[in-house]
Amino acid sequence: MLNFWQIIKRIGDKLSKQSQKTSFWVVIHIILFLGVFMLWNHVFWDYFGPTPGAVEKNIVLQIMDGQIPYVDFECEYPPVALLIFIVPGLLFRALPGYYIAFTVEMLLFDLLAVLLIAFIAKRIKISKVKALASYTLLIAFAAGPIVTHRYDLAPAVIALAAVAAFLAGKNKTAWGVLALGVMAKIFPIVLAPLFALWLLIKKQYARLLKGIAAFAGVVLLTIIPWLITDAGSLSTFFTYHMDRGLHAESTYGSFVILGQHFGWTSVEWDFSFGSFNITSGLADNLADASFYIMALVLIIVYGLFTYQLHKQEITKLEKDDTQVAQETLFVRYAVILVLAFLLFNKVFSAQYMAWF
């Protein structure tokens, strides 16, 4: 008769074997999204502030009522984000139906992420199990149910798809997909110089020009409706974000609040632009300087990537080893750039954890 520890060992061995299959992780994520996250939201529905899905649903209702975003009503979301909102709205226009459909939509993006991570892990020769386990833990605990409240997982997965396509040699596809990511949430733009530097260092100038053309073409396609109706209305999207204050949750905000705790400064709070912000002389100055600080950090990261990639290019290694090492470097710096954008931005929300 098997004792308790033998049973545990057998279960562990079976799970270890199953975890080698991508389908195992697909099932885990389906359970996580449709079971754990939806149940959690049902139990704690009244404790999360705005009802999950309400913001997106209200935007969809305005659009379906004939109103044009940026023209007829203020909207902080880029054009592709609006398409992501509309898809579940084609099925349901009221809660909780809209939220359930939205959760399924985010699950589909999540499952695409599982497949992309498995592909990239194989490409750069790292453990697929460790990569997928890390992603699952981040989704389950770092981000949690909020990935089904907001759409931030979608642009993160689109950016991941662009990286995967670039590694696979699908240059124009990679740039086009990256453009979709940028027009869904601005942060994937930090990857564009990374793509360009890679091609420049490898002297693939024609591919760079084609990639930039593909990027510009996709961006143009997404904004054509506004170029036709009211081109000036697009500026409201940019001014909305430029006028935002210092998020309390941002890196800068955290240090200012810590300073207040020790009596070094004082701040006031306000709720504006859909977030809690802090205001003071120091906070306002940091909000104004944050773009330049972030730009400087990004330039330093691009410089380090250029130096390391160029060094690998001139080092005579075995061809296969060189390719894997360079692609690993590319993936590593893609993550660092997104992290730098997140940490040195004046805006930070909990759902941004989905970017990782």
N, C-alpha and C positions, 0 to 999 in steps of 0.2 A: 504493500500500500504506500502510495506517495505521501511524503510529509509536506508541510506547508512550503518550505524553502525549495523543494524539488518542483512543486507546482509553479512557484514564482519563477524559477530558473527556466522551466519549459516555456512559460508565457513570454519571458524575456527573449529567449532564443527565437521564438516564433515571430515576435515583433521585430527583432533585429533582421530577420530574413525578409519579412514583408516590407520593411522600411527601405529596402533596396529598390523597390518598385515605385515608380512615380504615381501609379494609380492608388497606392496606399495613402499618399499625401493628399491626393485629390479627395478621397473619402473623408480624411481627417478635416479638411477645410470645409467641405460641405456640411459636416456635422457642426463644426465651429460656427459657421455663419447662420445656418438655418435652425440649428438647435440652441446652442449656448447663447449667441448674441441676441437672437430674436426673443428667447425666453427671458434673458436679462432685461431687455428693454420693456417687455411686458410687465415684469415684476416691479421694476423701478421707473415706470413710465413718468410719474409725476415729479421725479427727483432730478431730472436732467435739464431743467429749464425749458427751452423751446421743445415742443413735441418733435421727435425724430421725423425728418422728411418734410416738416412744415414749410421751411424756407424755400426749398426747391419746388415744392408743390404750388406755393403761392406765385412763384415766378412763372411756372408753367400755365397757371390759370390766367395770368395777365397776358401771356403770349397768345394763348388760345382765344382770348377775348379780343384779339386784334391789335393789341398794343405792341409797339416795337421797342425792344430793350435799347437803352442809351438815348432813345429819342423821346419816347412817351413816359418812361420811368427810369429812375436811377438804378444802375445795376453794377455790382462790383465784379461780376464773373465774365470771363472772356467768352467769345462766341461758341467754341467747341464745348465748353462746360454747359452751355444752354442746351445743346443737342443731347448731352448726357442726361440732363434733367427731363427733357421732353419724352424720351423713350418710355419710361414707366408711366408717364402722363397719358400716353396713347391708350393705355389699358385701364388706368384708374385715375380719377380726378379728386378723390377724397381719401382721407385717412380712415383706417390704417392700410387700406388697399394700396395706396401709392407707396407707402413706406415699405410694404412687403415686396412690391415689384422692384423698388429701388434697391432693397437688400439683395434680391436675386441678381440684379444688374451688377452690383459691386462684387458679388460672389463670382460672376463670370470673369470679371477683371482679375479677381484674386486667383482663379484657376489658371488663367493665362499666365499670371506671374509665376505660378508653380512650374509650369512647362518651360517658361523662359529661364528661370533659375536653374532648372535641371540641364537645359541646353548650355548655358554659360558655364556651369560647373564642369560639365564634360569638356567643353572647349578649352578651358584654362587648367584642366586636370586637377581639380580639387574635389573633395568628397561631396558627392551629391547629397548624401544623407545629412552631413553636417550643415550644408548650405540650406537645405529645405527645413531642417530642424530649427536652425537659427531664425529663418524667416517666419516659421510657424509660431515660435515663442514671441517674436517681436509683434506679430499680429495679435496674438492672444493676450499678451500681458502689457506690452508697451503702448500699443494703440487701443486694443480692446474693442468693445461694442461701438465706439465712436466711428469706426471705419464703415459702419452701416448707416450712420447719421449724416455724414457728409461725403462728398464725392472725391476727396483728395486721393484715395487709392487709385482712381482711374488715371489721372495724369502721371502718377508715379509709375504705373504699369506701362503706359504709353512710352514714357522715357526709357524704361527698361527694355521695351521692344525695340526702340531705336538703337540702343547699345548693342543688343543681340544681333540686329540686322547689320550693323556696322562691322561687328566682329566676323560675321558670316560673309563679308565682302559685298553685301547688297547696299552699295553706297547711296544711290539716289533714293532707294526705299528708306534707308536710315534717316536721311535728311528730311524726307517728306513726313515720316512718322514723328520725328523730333519736332517739326513745325506744328503738327497736330497737338503734341504735348504742350508746346509753348502757348498755343491758342486755347488750351484747356486750363492751364495754370502756368503762370509766367516762369516758375523756377527752372524748368528744363532748358531754358536759354543758356544756362551756365555750361551746358554740355557742347554747345555749338563751337566755341573756340577750341575745345578739346578735340573734336572731330577735325577741325581745320588744321590744328597743329600737327596732328598725326599725319595728315596727307601732305602737309608742307615739308615736314622732316623726311618723309619718304619720297619727296619730289614727285608726287602724283597730282600735278597741277590741274590737269584736265578733269580728273575726278572731283577735285575741290570745286572747280567752277560749275560742274554739272550738279554737284550736291547743293551748292548755294542757290542755283537756279531752281532746283526742286523745292528747297525750303521756301524761297520767296514765292514760288507758284502756289504752294499750298496755303501760305499765309494770305495771299491775295484772294484765293478762292473763298476762304472763310469770311472775309470782310466785304466781299462784293455787294451783298444786299445793302450794307450801310453806305458804301461808296456811291451806290445808285440813288438811295433815298436821302441821306443826309450825312455826308462824309465828316462834317464837323462834330457829329454826335459821338464819334469814337473817342474824342478827346476827353469826354466825361469819365470814361473808364480809367484813364491814366490819372486825371486830376483827383479822382476819388481816392486812389491809393497814395498819391503824393501828399494829400491833405491829412492822411491818417496820423494819429499821435503815436506815442510810445506804448506798445502793448505791455501790460503788467507782467505777462508771462515771458517776454523776450529776455535775452541775456542781459541787455542794458537795464531793463526794468527790474530784473532780479537783483542786480547790484545796487540800484537806486533804493529799492525797498529795504535791502539789507543795511544800506547807509542810514535810512530813516530809523531802523530798529536800534542802531547804535548812537542815534542822536546827531549824526553828521549832516543830515539834510532833512527837509520836510517835503512831503508831496501831497497832492490832492488827487482824488479819483473821479473819473467820469465814465459813463457808458455811452460810447459813440461809435459809429461805423461797425456796429454789431459786435463790439468787444469792450472789455474793461481796459481803460488806458490810464496812465498816470501823468499828471501835469505838474511842472515846477520849472524853474529856470534851467536847472541841470537836465531834467528829463526832456524838455523842449530842445535844448542844444544837442543832446544825444540823438534825438529823433532826426534832427536836421543833418547831423554828421554821419548817421548810420550808413547811408548810401555810399559815402566816400570811404568809410572804414571797410565796408564789405567789398567794395571795388578793389581796394588796396590788397586785402587778403586774397581775393580771387586772382589778382595779377601775380602775386607771390606763388600761389599754387600752380598757375599756368607756367610760370618760370621754372619751377622745380620739375614739373612734368617734362617740359621741353629739354631741360638739362639731362634728365635720366633717360629719356627715350633716345636722344641724340647719342648719349654715351653707349647705349646698347646697340645702336645702329653701327657705330664704328668699331665695336668690340667683335672680334671674330669668334663667334660661338657656332656650335652645330646649328644648322638651319631650323630644325624642329624646336630645339631648346630656345632659340632666339624668338621665334614666333610666339610660343607659349609665354615666355617671360614678358614680352612686350604687351601681349593681350591682357595678362594679369596686371601689369602696370596700368594699362588703360582703364580696366574695371576699378582698380583701387582708387585711381584719381577721380573717376566719375563719382564714386561714393564720397570722397573727400570734398569735392566741389559742391555737391548737394548739401553736405553737412555744414560747410562754410557759409553757404547762402542762408541756411536755416539759423545758424548761431549768431550771425552778424547782421541779420535783418532786424528792422525795428518792429516787425510784426511776427508773432509766434502764437499759434493756436495748437491745442492738444492734437487735433486731427492731422497736423503736419507730420506726426510720427509715422503716418502711413507712407510717407515718401521713402522710408527705408525698407 
